């Protein structure tokens, strides 16, 4: 393949390197693409010679996961020897060391090409609040590029880099992804260190990852994620491990009354069609009142968090206001009049709304929303710099306030030709689940390159050293009433399979209709359907403590010859039980009984 036609995905680059391509050739090609785009707003600082020097110095790959992969960094994140401006020239300083996450990516073999443009001090979702040339949207220059991580998203969408770092406080790692037809991964707060990042709203900030595909974004996240003792907001989280989605994943979506697209019927139709695709794939969809989430979103530029943005800018707002972009200044100045009373009032209100939001999604694995409610044009943002920006945050502003993770993913093209995008959201620490479901809807071309999106490879996962594999055959399976006993303990789905021959399944008497009993029965040829989940070892004891007699935990032989811990039934509990082995499993039995496999959920109308 001609290097000019080479898609900058991780797989394509690795294959090209295996065929003899050199990292310095890729760096030269990256800058050739940048020059061909003729957009001076993408990068604030280019590092052509430094990147070539890094490429030449790489040596053999030695198993480095991101060897020779070109990337860009938003200019509020430090890179050694490069200026950091946060899109404010008067703020500029030269970084003496790499940000913690940048250092990890470089150690993994990635090559930094430079620093990208942004909404000043990461305040905005439109990408036009910069004193430098405004980056042009890679897909349609009449649309805003999206902010605040505008340059990073545009660089990926044009195929100049394979991935780019942004930041995300209010949606800056997701909105530009939707507007430029790429993936934007916003991890759980504290999963990526903030050391070396200019804060916008420190309690809510995170580095984010832009890439062409969910798989690429996830690999970058895996490489960058680590606990940083020097960052007080870093969290001791389990290492990210990719997992497949459960067969009957439970998805909460805004109901018809609260789905907000500001009159954009094409966007509403595209979202409903995407949800219908998920349902066809086995998802259980639940519509919820989304107003509490919108109420949280409206709080982000009020009270405590507006005051926190003022803290991030420092004395500049008072002593050198002329150095700020006019719109940035207009947004932040009201924060000077806020008091501690205002801040605490906001914190109390957030707690109230957070409880309501948790109640609404307590039975859901993930939430699916449009990444943006509608598109905003350059003309519209010129006419209304603040109002149009606020619209773009409809489905993003609440996420970090509620301590959720999320990933924006292209979901095919809308009927009017504009890119469609949805975001999958999950509770903190469940990044892998959000990414796995996102991969199920990933569709469309690669950014603005016209390249075809590679087929998503099926994820295969195994139990980690700090986990125990547990086989479940009844109501603990995905989409069923007791599955939350696993997910609430950070259980993750591994695979669906069957037992080895020699088991029977029974509907036990004396309880609700979700009490199956699996019994080892020598001589039987039946194999029973089940699911295998990984449960943290520290949560396993708590889990089995709630198992009622005659059920117990024992060793279950699987069809592949392996053995895992799982639910079994004591033979004494079979008196009055009904042998349902002929149905092949609990779901088959439930279908035969004309009972839904989960609490009835209304189909999302299309």
Number of C-alpha atoms within 10 A of each C-alpha: 7 6 14 11 9 15 22 24 22 25 13 13 23 18 11 18 16 10 9 9 14 14 26 19 14 25 27 15 17 25 17 13 17 19 12 9 15 10 17 15 20 26 27 21 17 17 17 16 12 16 22 19 14 21 24 14 11 16 12 10 13 9 9 15 19 21 25 30 25 26 27 29 26 32 35 27 28 28 25 14 14 20 22 27 25 29 25 20 16 13 15 13 14 13 16 13 14 19 18 24 25 25 17 17 24 21 16 20 24 28 28 27 26 22 30 31 38 42 30 29 26 33 25 29 32 31 28 29 26 25 18 19 15 21 27 26 27 26 20 15 12 14 20 28 33 34 35 34 38 37 35 35 45 35 32 31 30 24 24 28 32 26 31 29 29 34 32 32 29 32 32 34 35 38 32 35 36 28 33 32 32 30 37 35 31 32 31 24 25 25 29 26 27 25 21 20 24 21 24 27 25 17 15 21 24 30 27 27 29 37 34 31 27 25 22 19 24 24 16 25 23 18 19 23 21 22 19 19 12 11 15 11 21 19 17 12 14 13 13 18 17 21 22 20 24 24 17 20 22 23 25 24 24 20 16 15 11 14 19 24 18 12 10 12 12 16 25 20 15 22 25 19 16 22 25 18 14 20 18 10 14 15 21 28 26 22 21 18 17 20 17 17 23 19 17 21 24 14 19 22 19 17 22 22 22 23 23 22 21 21 19 16 18 11 11 17 18 11 9 10 14 12 15 23 18 13 17 20 18 12 16 19 16 15 20 13 9 15 13 11 11 14 18 13 13 18 15 11 14 19 14 13 18 20 12 13 19 14 10 18 20 12 20 21 26 25 22 25 24 29 29 28 23 21 20 20 17 18 12 16 17 11 11 11 17 17 11 19 20 16 19 26 25 24 25 29 25 24 24 25 22 21 16 19 26 32 33 34 33 31 28 20 16 15 12 9 8 17 26 27 34 28 29 26 29 26 23 18 21 23 27 22 27 27 28 22 26 28 25 18 20 24 23 21 20 26 30 19 16 13 14 12 16 16 10 14 8 12 14 10 15 16 18 13 8 11 18 19 23 25 32 22 24 26 21 21 27 28 25 21 16 16 18 20 14 22 20 14 15 16 22 27 26 23 21 16 16 21 25 20 18 16 21 23 30 22 22 23 15 9 8 7 12 17 17 24 27 29 19 20 14 10 9 11 12 19 21 24 24 23 22 25 27 24 23 20 15 12 16 18 10 11 14 12 9 9 12 8 10 14 19 16 15 15 14 22 20 20 15 10 8 10 17 16 16 21 23 23 21 15 14 8 15 17 9 11 15 14 16 17 20 13 17 17 22 26 21 16 19 16 12 11 9 9 13 13 22 17 12 11 12 10 13 18 11 12
